[in-house]
Amino acid sequence: MRVAQPDGANAWPFLRYEVGVGTSLEVLHASEQLLRIESQYVEALFDYHLALLTFETAKVAPVSGLSTGSSASTGTSSR
């Protein structure tokens, strides 16, 4: 089994397997955790860029439904 190995503390299951004291199940579990964390990172990065784009677009585009100017309301209700 050949899996891309992470650095640091996350490398322990891979190193244990290579020297024969770890199981392939430990490696599979560590690989799954690593993939989940990387996926969450990419999702967060996407959400950040989407929010940034939404913010930049909102600064440029006028908001519909808001009145501009200082005219007072007539006091009539649509109910």
PDB file of N, CA, C and O in Angstrom, chain B, residues numbered from 101:
ATOM      1  N   MET B 101       0.857  -1.171   0.000  1.00  0.00           N
ATOM      2  CA  MET B 101       0.000   0.000   0.000  1.00  0.00           C
ATOM      3  C   MET B 101       0.900   1.230   0.000  1.00  0.00           C
ATOM      4  O   MET B 101       1.741   1.389   0.885  1.00  0.00           O
ATOM      5  N   ARG B 102       0.723   2.095  -0.990  1.00  0.00           N
ATOM      6  CA  ARG B 102       1.531   3.313  -1.086  1.00  0.00           C
ATOM      7  C   ARG B 102       0.596   4.506  -1.050  1.00  0.00           C
ATOM      8  O   ARG B 102      -0.225   4.683  -1.950  1.00  0.00           O
ATOM      9  N   VAL B 103       0.717   5.323  -0.016  1.00  0.00           N
ATOM     10  CA  VAL B 103      -0.139   6.484   0.167  1.00  0.00           C
ATOM     11  C   VAL B 103       0.755   7.695   0.374  1.00  0.00           C
ATOM     12  O   VAL B 103       1.819   7.587   0.985  1.00  0.00           O
ATOM     13  N   ALA B 104       0.333   8.841  -0.128  1.00  0.00           N
ATOM     14  CA  ALA B 104       1.089  10.075   0.111  1.00  0.00           C
ATOM     15  C   ALA B 104       1.159  10.319   1.612  1.00  0.00           C
ATOM     16  O   ALA B 104       0.137  10.331   2.299  1.00  0.00           O
ATOM     17  N   GLN B 105       2.362  10.511   2.106  1.00  0.00           N
ATOM     18  CA  GLN B 105       2.537  10.648   3.544  1.00  0.00           C
ATOM     19  C   GLN B 105       2.515  12.102   3.990  1.00  0.00           C
ATOM     20  O   GLN B 105       3.162  12.955   3.382  1.00  0.00           O
ATOM     21  N   PRO B 106       1.769  12.381   5.054  1.00  0.00           N
ATOM     22  CA  PRO B 106       1.760  13.732   5.604  1.00  0.00           C
ATOM     23  C   PRO B 106       3.004  13.977   6.455  1.00  0.00           C
ATOM     24  O   PRO B 106       3.714  13.041   6.821  1.00  0.00           O
ATOM     25  N   ASP B 107       3.253  15.239   6.760  1.00  0.00           N
ATOM     26  CA  ASP B 107       4.372  15.595   7.612  1.00  0.00           C
ATOM     27  C   ASP B 107       3.918  15.723   9.056  1.00  0.00           C
ATOM     28  O   ASP B 107       2.720  15.795   9.332  1.00  0.00           O
ATOM     29  N   GLY B 108       4.860  15.751   9.965  1.00  0.00           N
ATOM     30  CA  GLY B 108       4.568  16.019  11.367  1.00  0.00           C
ATOM     31  C   GLY B 108       3.923  14.848  12.086  1.00  0.00           C
ATOM     32  O   GLY B 108       4.175  13.683  11.781  1.00  0.00           O
ATOM     33  N   ALA B 109       3.079  15.197  13.054  1.00  0.00           N
ATOM     34  CA  ALA B 109       2.452  14.193  13.916  1.00  0.00           C
ATOM     35  C   ALA B 109       1.535  13.251  13.136  1.00  0.00           C
ATOM     36  O   ALA B 109       1.323  12.110  13.546  1.00  0.00           O
ATOM     37  N   ASN B 110       0.991  13.725  12.015  1.00  0.00           N
ATOM     38  CA  ASN B 110       0.088  12.888  11.222  1.00  0.00           C
ATOM     39  C   ASN B 110       0.814  11.766  10.494  1.00  0.00           C
ATOM     40  O   ASN B 110       0.170  10.887   9.922  1.00  0.00           O
ATOM     41  N   ALA B 111       2.128  11.780  10.505  1.00  0.00           N
ATOM     42  CA  ALA B 111       2.899  10.765   9.790  1.00  0.00           C
ATOM     43  C   ALA B 111       3.077   9.480  10.593  1.00  0.00           C
ATOM     44  O   ALA B 111       3.505   8.467  10.040  1.00  0.00           O
ATOM     45  N   TRP B 112       2.758   9.501  11.875  1.00  0.00           N
ATOM     46  CA  TRP B 112       2.998   8.324  12.718  1.00  0.00           C
ATOM     47  C   TRP B 112       2.358   7.038  12.204  1.00  0.00           C
ATOM     48  O   TRP B 112       3.047   6.020  12.143  1.00  0.00           O
ATOM     49  N   PRO B 113       1.095   7.028  11.835  1.00  0.00           N
ATOM     50  CA  PRO B 113       0.515   5.759  11.349  1.00  0.00           C
ATOM     51  C   PRO B 113       1.241   5.224  10.117  1.00  0.00           C
ATOM     52  O   PRO B 113       1.381   4.011   9.963  1.00  0.00           O
ATOM     53  N   PHE B 114       1.701   6.110   9.244  1.00  0.00           N
ATOM     54  CA  PHE B 114       2.406   5.681   8.040  1.00  0.00           C
ATOM     55  C   PHE B 114       3.775   5.110   8.389  1.00  0.00           C
ATOM     56  O   PHE B 114       4.193   4.089   7.844  1.00  0.00           O
ATOM     57  N   LEU B 115       4.466   5.782   9.305  1.00  0.00           N
ATOM     58  CA  LEU B 115       5.784   5.298   9.732  1.00  0.00           C
ATOM     59  C   LEU B 115       5.668   3.959  10.463  1.00  0.00           C
ATOM     60  O   LEU B 115       6.483   3.060  10.254  1.00  0.00           O
ATOM     61  N   ARG B 116       4.663   3.834  11.312  1.00  0.00           N
ATOM     62  CA  ARG B 116       4.458   2.562  12.044  1.00  0.00           C
ATOM     63  C   ARG B 116       4.211   1.413  11.060  1.00  0.00           C
ATOM     64  O   ARG B 116       4.708   0.303  11.253  1.00  0.00           O
ATOM     65  N   TYR B 117       3.437   1.692  10.005  1.00  0.00           N
ATOM     66  CA  TYR B 117       3.151   0.663   9.014  1.00  0.00           C
ATOM     67  C   TYR B 117       4.420   0.259   8.260  1.00  0.00           C
ATOM     68  O   TYR B 117       4.646  -0.921   7.995  1.00  0.00           O
ATOM     69  N   GLU B 118       5.239   1.249   7.920  1.00  0.00           N
ATOM     70  CA  GLU B 118       6.462   0.971   7.174  1.00  0.00           C
ATOM     71  C   GLU B 118       7.446   0.096   7.949  1.00  0.00           C
ATOM     72  O   GLU B 118       8.155  -0.718   7.357  1.00  0.00           O
ATOM     73  N   VAL B 119       7.488   0.263   9.257  1.00  0.00           N
ATOM     74  CA  VAL B 119       8.424  -0.550  10.047  1.00  0.00           C
ATOM     75  C   VAL B 119       7.788  -1.846  10.544  1.00  0.00           C
ATOM     76  O   VAL B 119       8.441  -2.649  11.210  1.00  0.00           O
ATOM     77  N   GLY B 120       6.517  -2.044  10.219  1.00  0.00           N
ATOM     78  CA  GLY B 120       5.884  -3.327  10.522  1.00  0.00           C
ATOM     79  C   GLY B 120       5.153  -3.415  11.841  1.00  0.00           C
ATOM     80  O   GLY B 120       4.753  -4.510  12.237  1.00  0.00           O
ATOM     81  N   VAL B 121       4.960  -2.301  12.545  1.00  0.00           N
ATOM     82  CA  VAL B 121       4.235  -2.365  13.822  1.00  0.00           C
ATOM     83  C   VAL B 121       2.836  -1.775  13.730  1.00  0.00           C
ATOM     84  O   VAL B 121       2.051  -1.899  14.669  1.00  0.00           O
ATOM     85  N   GLY B 122       2.516  -1.138  12.616  1.00  0.00           N
ATOM     86  CA  GLY B 122       1.182  -0.581  12.413  1.00  0.00           C
ATOM     87  C   GLY B 122       0.397  -1.428  11.440  1.00  0.00           C
ATOM     88  O   GLY B 122       0.958  -2.253  10.719  1.00  0.00           O
ATOM     89  N   THR B 123      -0.889  -1.220  11.425  1.00  0.00           N
ATOM     90  CA  THR B 123      -1.746  -1.995  10.528  1.00  0.00           C
ATOM     91  C   THR B 123      -2.193  -1.141   9.349  1.00  0.00           C
ATOM     92  O   THR B 123      -2.142   0.088   9.388  1.00  0.00           O
ATOM     93  N   SER B 124      -2.623  -1.813   8.324  1.00  0.00           N
ATOM     94  CA  SER B 124      -3.133  -1.079   7.155  1.00  0.00           C
ATOM     95  C   SER B 124      -4.422  -0.341   7.507  1.00  0.00           C
ATOM     96  O   SER B 124      -4.750   0.664   6.875  1.00  0.00           O
ATOM     97  N   LEU B 125      -5.150  -0.822   8.500  1.00  0.00           N
ATOM     98  CA  LEU B 125      -6.360  -0.143   8.944  1.00  0.00           C
ATOM     99  C   LEU B 125      -6.022   1.219   9.560  1.00  0.00           C
ATOM    100  O   LEU B 125      -6.740   2.196   9.346  1.00  0.00           O
ATOM    101  N   GLU B 126      -4.918   1.279  10.331  1.00  0.00           N
ATOM    102  CA  GLU B 126      -4.479   2.559  10.890  1.00  0.00           C
ATOM    103  C   GLU B 126      -4.121   3.540   9.777  1.00  0.00           C
ATOM    104  O   GLU B 126      -4.455   4.722   9.847  1.00  0.00           O
ATOM    105  N   VAL B 127      -3.442   3.038   8.753  1.00  0.00           N
ATOM    106  CA  VAL B 127      -3.051   3.878   7.628  1.00  0.00           C
ATOM    107  C   VAL B 127      -4.294   4.350   6.882  1.00  0.00           C
ATOM    108  O   VAL B 127      -4.379   5.517   6.498  1.00  0.00           O
ATOM    109  N   LEU B 128      -5.245   3.469   6.675  1.00  0.00           N
ATOM    110  CA  LEU B 128      -6.481   3.827   5.994  1.00  0.00           C
ATOM    111  C   LEU B 128      -7.245   4.887   6.778  1.00  0.00           C
ATOM    112  O   LEU B 128      -7.762   5.841   6.196  1.00  0.00           O
ATOM    113  N   HIS B 129      -7.315   4.723   8.093  1.00  0.00           N
ATOM    114  CA  HIS B 129      -8.005   5.693   8.938  1.00  0.00           C
ATOM    115  C   HIS B 129      -7.295   7.052   8.893  1.00  0.00           C
ATOM    116  O   HIS B 129      -7.948   8.090   8.792  1.00  0.00           O
ATOM    117  N   ALA B 130      -5.976   7.046   8.967  1.00  0.00           N
ATOM    118  CA  ALA B 130      -5.213   8.297   8.908  1.00  0.00           C
ATOM    119  C   ALA B 130      -5.372   8.967   7.544  1.00  0.00           C
ATOM    120  O   ALA B 130      -5.470  10.191   7.456  1.00  0.00           O
ATOM    121  N   SER B 131      -5.398   8.166   6.489  1.00  0.00           N
ATOM    122  CA  SER B 131      -5.581   8.713   5.142  1.00  0.00           C
ATOM    123  C   SER B 131      -6.961   9.352   5.004  1.00  0.00           C
ATOM    124  O   SER B 131      -7.106  10.411   4.394  1.00  0.00           O
ATOM    125  N   GLU B 132      -7.960   8.706   5.571  1.00  0.00           N
ATOM    126  CA  GLU B 132      -9.317   9.236   5.523  1.00  0.00           C
ATOM    127  C   GLU B 132      -9.399  10.563   6.279  1.00  0.00           C
ATOM    128  O   GLU B 132     -10.018  11.515   5.804  1.00  0.00           O
ATOM    129  N   GLN B 133      -8.772  10.622   7.457  1.00  0.00           N
ATOM    130  CA  GLN B 133      -8.760  11.861   8.229  1.00  0.00           C
ATOM    131  C   GLN B 133      -8.073  12.979   7.462  1.00  0.00           C
ATOM    132  O   GLN B 133      -8.564  14.106   7.414  1.00  0.00           O
ATOM    133  N   LEU B 134      -6.943  12.660   6.867  1.00  0.00           N
ATOM    134  CA  LEU B 134      -6.195  13.646   6.104  1.00  0.00           C
ATOM    135  C   LEU B 134      -7.022  14.158   4.926  1.00  0.00           C
ATOM    136  O   LEU B 134      -7.062  15.362   4.674  1.00  0.00           O
ATOM    137  N   LEU B 135      -7.672  13.265   4.215  1.00  0.00           N
ATOM    138  CA  LEU B 135      -8.512  13.660   3.086  1.00  0.00           C
ATOM    139  C   LEU B 135      -9.676  14.534   3.545  1.00  0.00           C
ATOM    140  O   LEU B 135     -10.020  15.510   2.878  1.00  0.00           O
ATOM    141  N   ARG B 136     -10.284  14.189   4.681  1.00  0.00           N
ATOM    142  CA  ARG B 136     -11.398  14.980   5.211  1.00  0.00           C
ATOM    143  C   ARG B 136     -10.928  16.390   5.583  1.00  0.00           C
ATOM    144  O   ARG B 136     -11.613  17.371   5.293  1.00  0.00           O
ATOM    145  N   ILE B 137      -9.768  16.488   6.221  1.00  0.00           N
ATOM    146  CA  ILE B 137      -9.234  17.785   6.620  1.00  0.00           C
ATOM    147  C   ILE B 137      -8.885  18.622   5.398  1.00  0.00           C
ATOM    148  O   ILE B 137      -9.175  19.818   5.361  1.00  0.00           O
ATOM    149  N   GLU B 138      -8.267  18.007   4.406  1.00  0.00           N
ATOM    150  CA  GLU B 138      -7.932  18.737   3.179  1.00  0.00           C
ATOM    151  C   GLU B 138      -9.197  19.204   2.465  1.00  0.00           C
ATOM    152  O   GLU B 138      -9.240  20.310   1.927  1.00  0.00           O
ATOM    153  N   SER B 139     -10.217  18.365   2.462  1.00  0.00           N
ATOM    154  CA  SER B 139     -11.491  18.718   1.837  1.00  0.00           C
ATOM    155  C   SER B 139     -12.142  19.895   2.560  1.00  0.00           C
ATOM    156  O   SER B 139     -12.677  20.797   1.916  1.00  0.00           O
ATOM    157  N   GLN B 140     -12.100  19.890   3.888  1.00  0.00           N
ATOM    158  CA  GLN B 140     -12.659  20.992   4.663  1.00  0.00           C
ATOM    159  C   GLN B 140     -11.888  22.285   4.395  1.00  0.00           C
ATOM    160  O   GLN B 140     -12.478  23.364   4.340  1.00  0.00           O
ATOM    161  N   TYR B 141     -10.582  22.174   4.230  1.00  0.00           N
ATOM    162  CA  TYR B 141      -9.759  23.344   3.929  1.00  0.00           C
ATOM    163  C   TYR B 141     -10.150  23.942   2.575  1.00  0.00           C
ATOM    164  O   TYR B 141     -10.323  25.154   2.451  1.00  0.00           O
ATOM    165  N   VAL B 142     -10.286  23.085   1.572  1.00  0.00           N
ATOM    166  CA  VAL B 142     -10.652  23.564   0.237  1.00  0.00           C
ATOM    167  C   VAL B 142     -12.047  24.181   0.262  1.00  0.00           C
ATOM    168  O   VAL B 142     -12.284  25.204  -0.380  1.00  0.00           O
ATOM    169  N   GLU B 143     -12.963  23.569   0.996  1.00  0.00           N
ATOM    170  CA  GLU B 143     -14.323  24.111   1.103  1.00  0.00           C
ATOM    171  C   GLU B 143     -14.309  25.476   1.794  1.00  0.00           C
ATOM    172  O   GLU B 143     -15.012  26.392   1.367  1.00  0.00           O
ATOM    173  N   ALA B 144     -13.522  25.615   2.849  1.00  0.00           N
ATOM    174  CA  ALA B 144     -13.422  26.896   3.547  1.00  0.00           C
ATOM    175  C   ALA B 144     -12.794  27.961   2.649  1.00  0.00           C
ATOM    176  O   ALA B 144     -13.220  29.116   2.655  1.00  0.00           O
ATOM    177  N   LEU B 145     -11.794  27.569   1.888  1.00  0.00           N
ATOM    178  CA  LEU B 145     -11.154  28.496   0.963  1.00  0.00           C
ATOM    179  C   LEU B 145     -12.141  28.957  -0.111  1.00  0.00           C
ATOM    180  O   LEU B 145     -12.173  30.138  -0.457  1.00  0.00           O
ATOM    181  N   PHE B 146     -12.939  28.037  -0.636  1.00  0.00           N
ATOM    182  CA  PHE B 146     -13.974  28.374  -1.610  1.00  0.00           C
ATOM    183  C   PHE B 146     -14.993  29.331  -0.998  1.00  0.00           C
ATOM    184  O   PHE B 146     -15.350  30.335  -1.614  1.00  0.00           O
ATOM    185  N   ASP B 147     -15.465  29.022   0.221  1.00  0.00           N
ATOM    186  CA  ASP B 147     -16.444  29.882   0.891  1.00  0.00           C
ATOM    187  C   ASP B 147     -15.886  31.285   1.114  1.00  0.00           C
ATOM    188  O   ASP B 147     -16.603  32.273   0.958  1.00  0.00           O
ATOM    189  N   TYR B 148     -14.608  31.371   1.479  1.00  0.00           N
ATOM    190  CA  TYR B 148     -13.969  32.665   1.685  1.00  0.00           C
ATOM    191  C   TYR B 148     -13.966  33.479   0.389  1.00  0.00           C
ATOM    192  O   TYR B 148     -14.352  34.648   0.382  1.00  0.00           O
ATOM    193  N   HIS B 149     -13.531  32.854  -0.696  1.00  0.00           N
ATOM    194  CA  HIS B 149     -13.469  33.572  -1.959  1.00  0.00           C
ATOM    195  C   HIS B 149     -14.859  33.948  -2.472  1.00  0.00           C
ATOM    196  O   HIS B 149     -15.039  35.010  -3.068  1.00  0.00           O
ATOM    197  N   LEU B 150     -15.829  33.086  -2.240  1.00  0.00           N
ATOM    198  CA  LEU B 150     -17.203  33.410  -2.624  1.00  0.00           C
ATOM    199  C   LEU B 150     -17.731  34.584  -1.816  1.00  0.00           C
ATOM    200  O   LEU B 150     -18.388  35.468  -2.368  1.00  0.00           O
ATOM    201  N   ALA B 151     -17.454  34.606  -0.521  1.00  0.00           N
ATOM    202  CA  ALA B 151     -17.892  35.720   0.321  1.00  0.00           C
ATOM    203  C   ALA B 151     -17.192  37.012  -0.084  1.00  0.00           C
ATOM    204  O   ALA B 151     -17.808  38.077  -0.108  1.00  0.00           O
ATOM    205  N   LEU B 152     -15.917  36.915  -0.399  1.00  0.00           N
ATOM    206  CA  LEU B 152     -15.170  38.090  -0.845  1.00  0.00           C
ATOM    207  C   LEU B 152     -15.738  38.636  -2.153  1.00  0.00           C
ATOM    208  O   LEU B 152     -15.897  39.847  -2.306  1.00  0.00           O
ATOM    209  N   LEU B 153     -16.040  37.752  -3.085  1.00  0.00           N
ATOM    210  CA  LEU B 153     -16.635  38.167  -4.348  1.00  0.00           C
ATOM    211  C   LEU B 153     -18.011  38.788  -4.130  1.00  0.00           C
ATOM    212  O   LEU B 153     -18.339  39.802  -4.745  1.00  0.00           O
ATOM    213  N   THR B 154     -18.806  38.193  -3.268  1.00  0.00           N
ATOM    214  CA  THR B 154     -20.129  38.729  -2.958  1.00  0.00           C
ATOM    215  C   THR B 154     -20.009  40.115  -2.345  1.00  0.00           C
ATOM    216  O   THR B 154     -20.777  41.016  -2.683  1.00  0.00           O
ATOM    217  N   PHE B 155     -19.055  40.286  -1.450  1.00  0.00           N
ATOM    218  CA  PHE B 155     -18.831  41.587  -0.819  1.00  0.00           C
ATOM    219  C   PHE B 155     -18.400  42.627  -1.839  1.00  0.00           C
ATOM    220  O   PHE B 155     -18.924  43.740  -1.861  1.00  0.00           O
ATOM    221  N   GLU B 156     -17.455  42.263  -2.675  1.00  0.00           N
ATOM    222  CA  GLU B 156     -16.973  43.207  -3.689  1.00  0.00           C
ATOM    223  C   GLU B 156     -18.093  43.576  -4.670  1.00  0.00           C
ATOM    224  O   GLU B 156     -18.192  44.727  -5.096  1.00  0.00           O
ATOM    225  N   THR B 157     -18.921  42.613  -5.020  1.00  0.00           N
ATOM    226  CA  THR B 157     -20.047  42.877  -5.920  1.00  0.00           C
ATOM    227  C   THR B 157     -21.070  43.774  -5.239  1.00  0.00           C
ATOM    228  O   THR B 157     -21.641  44.658  -5.877  1.00  0.00           O
ATOM    229  N   ALA B 158     -21.305  43.556  -3.956  1.00  0.00           N
ATOM    230  CA  ALA B 158     -22.284  44.362  -3.224  1.00  0.00           C
ATOM    231  C   ALA B 158     -21.827  45.808  -3.093  1.00  0.00           C
ATOM    232  O   ALA B 158     -22.658  46.716  -3.056  1.00  0.00           O
ATOM    233  N   LYS B 159     -20.535  46.033  -3.023  1.00  0.00           N
ATOM    234  CA  LYS B 159     -20.027  47.402  -2.927  1.00  0.00           C
ATOM    235  C   LYS B 159     -20.277  48.171  -4.214  1.00  0.00           C
ATOM    236  O   LYS B 159     -20.464  49.387  -4.183  1.00  0.00           O
ATOM    237  N   VAL B 160     -20.281  47.477  -5.342  1.00  0.00           N
ATOM    238  CA  VAL B 160     -20.420  48.118  -6.646  1.00  0.00           C
ATOM    239  C   VAL B 160     -21.878  48.248  -7.061  1.00  0.00           C
ATOM    240  O   VAL B 160     -22.275  49.287  -7.589  1.00  0.00           O
ATOM    241  N   ALA B 161     -22.675  47.228  -6.837  1.00  0.00           N
ATOM    242  CA  ALA B 161     -24.062  47.205  -7.303  1.00  0.00           C
ATOM    243  C   ALA B 161     -24.977  47.880  -6.293  1.00  0.00           C
ATOM    244  O   ALA B 161     -24.830  47.665  -5.090  1.00  0.00           O
ATOM    245  N   PRO B 162     -25.920  48.692  -6.760  1.00  0.00           N
ATOM    246  CA  PRO B 162     -26.880  49.305  -5.844  1.00  0.00           C
ATOM    247  C   PRO B 162     -27.857  48.249  -5.317  1.00  0.00           C
ATOM    248  O   PRO B 162     -28.178  47.282  -6.008  1.00  0.00           O
ATOM    249  N   VAL B 163     -28.309  48.450  -4.115  1.00  0.00           N
ATOM    250  CA  VAL B 163     -29.267  47.528  -3.504  1.00  0.00           C
ATOM    251  C   VAL B 163     -30.664  47.964  -3.914  1.00  0.00           C
ATOM    252  O   VAL B 163     -31.049  49.108  -3.676  1.00  0.00           O
ATOM    253  N   SER B 164     -31.421  47.077  -4.521  1.00  0.00           N
ATOM    254  CA  SER B 164     -32.767  47.435  -4.971  1.00  0.00           C
ATOM    255  C   SER B 164     -33.723  47.430  -3.784  1.00  0.00           C
ATOM    256  O   SER B 164     -33.542  46.682  -2.824  1.00  0.00           O
ATOM    257  N   GLY B 165     -34.734  48.269  -3.869  1.00  0.00           N
ATOM    258  CA  GLY B 165     -35.743  48.311  -2.811  1.00  0.00           C
ATOM    259  C   GLY B 165     -35.445  49.337  -1.737  1.00  0.00           C
ATOM    260  O   GLY B 165     -36.300  49.595  -0.890  1.00  0.00           O
ATOM    261  N   LEU B 166     -34.270  49.925  -1.743  1.00  0.00           N
ATOM    262  CA  LEU B 166     -33.958  50.955  -0.761  1.00  0.00           C
ATOM    263  C   LEU B 166     -34.159  52.314  -1.404  1.00  0.00           C
ATOM    264  O   LEU B 166     -33.746  52.543  -2.541  1.00  0.00           O
ATOM    265  N   SER B 167     -34.790  53.207  -0.675  1.00  0.00           N
ATOM    266  CA  SER B 167     -34.996  54.548  -1.212  1.00  0.00           C
ATOM    267  C   SER B 167     -33.749  55.377  -0.934  1.00  0.00           C
ATOM    268  O   SER B 167     -33.120  55.253   0.117  1.00  0.00           O
ATOM    269  N   THR B 168     -33.416  56.204  -1.877  1.00  0.00           N
ATOM    270  CA  THR B 168     -32.284  57.097  -1.685  1.00  0.00           C
ATOM    271  C   THR B 168     -32.803  58.506  -1.519  1.00  0.00           C
ATOM    272  O   THR B 168     -33.884  58.824  -2.015  1.00  0.00           O
ATOM    273  N   GLY B 169     -32.098  59.318  -0.868  1.00  0.00           N
ATOM    274  CA  GLY B 169     -32.544  60.688  -0.638  1.00  0.00           C
ATOM    275  C   GLY B 169     -33.127  60.826   0.750  1.00  0.00           C
ATOM    276  O   GLY B 169     -33.095  59.892   1.551  1.00  0.00           O
ATOM    277  N   SER B 170     -33.666  62.015   1.028  1.00  0.00           N
ATOM    278  CA  SER B 170     -34.160  62.291   2.384  1.00  0.00           C
ATOM    279  C   SER B 170     -35.670  62.498   2.420  1.00  0.00           C
ATOM    280  O   SER B 170     -36.165  63.184   3.314  1.00  0.00           O
ATOM    281  N   SER B 171     -36.412  61.928   1.480  1.00  0.00           N
ATOM    282  CA  SER B 171     -37.860  62.107   1.482  1.00  0.00           C
ATOM    283  C   SER B 171     -38.468  61.292   2.605  1.00  0.00           C
ATOM    284  O   SER B 171     -38.043  60.166   2.865  1.00  0.00           O
ATOM    285  N   ALA B 172     -39.462  61.858   3.269  1.00  0.00           N
ATOM    286  CA  ALA B 172     -40.117  61.197   4.398  1.00  0.00           C
ATOM    287  C   ALA B 172     -41.193  60.251   3.888  1.00  0.00           C
ATOM    288  O   ALA B 172     -41.730  60.420   2.794  1.00  0.00           O
ATOM    289  N   SER B 173     -41.481  59.289   4.678  1.00  0.00           N
ATOM    290  CA  SER B 173     -42.508  58.312   4.349  1.00  0.00           C
ATOM    291  C   SER B 173     -43.883  58.953   4.430  1.00  0.00           C
ATOM    292  O   SER B 173     -44.086  59.862   5.235  1.00  0.00           O
ATOM    293  N   THR B 174     -44.836  58.500   3.612  1.00  0.00           N
ATOM    294  CA  THR B 174     -46.191  59.073   3.597  1.00  0.00           C
ATOM    295  C   THR B 174     -47.037  58.551   4.730  1.00  0.00           C
ATOM    296  O   THR B 174     -48.104  59.098   5.008  1.00  0.00           O
ATOM    297  N   GLY B 175     -46.580  57.495   5.396  1.00  0.00           N
ATOM    298  CA  GLY B 175     -47.334  56.968   6.528  1.00  0.00           C
ATOM    299  C   GLY B 175     -48.400  55.985   6.139  1.00  0.00           C
ATOM    300  O   GLY B 175     -49.121  55.500   7.010  1.00  0.00           O
ATOM    301  N   THR B 176     -48.537  55.664   4.851  1.00  0.00           N
ATOM    302  CA  THR B 176     -49.537  54.692   4.441  1.00  0.00           C
ATOM    303  C   THR B 176     -48.916  53.306   4.526  1.00  0.00           C
ATOM    304  O   THR B 176     -47.715  53.115   4.334  1.00  0.00           O
ATOM    305  N   SER B 177     -49.761  52.377   4.813  1.00  0.00           N
ATOM    306  CA  SER B 177     -49.310  51.000   4.965  1.00  0.00           C
ATOM    307  C   SER B 177     -49.920  50.152   3.865  1.00  0.00           C
ATOM    308  O   SER B 177     -51.002  50.463   3.366  1.00  0.00           O
ATOM    309  N   SER B 178     -49.249  49.107   3.493  1.00  0.00           N
ATOM    310  CA  SER B 178     -49.759  48.239   2.423  1.00  0.00           C
ATOM    311  C   SER B 178     -50.567  47.080   2.971  1.00  0.00           C
ATOM    312  O   SER B 178     -50.874  46.141   2.237  1.00  0.00           O
ATOM    313  N   ARG B 179     -50.913  47.127   4.231  1.00  0.00           N
ATOM    314  CA  ARG B 179     -51.675  46.022   4.836  1.00  0.00           C
ATOM    315  C   ARG B 179     -53.134  46.122   4.597  1.00  0.00           C
ATOM    316  O   ARG B 179     -53.894  45.265   5.047  1.00  0.00           O
TER     317      ARG B 179
END
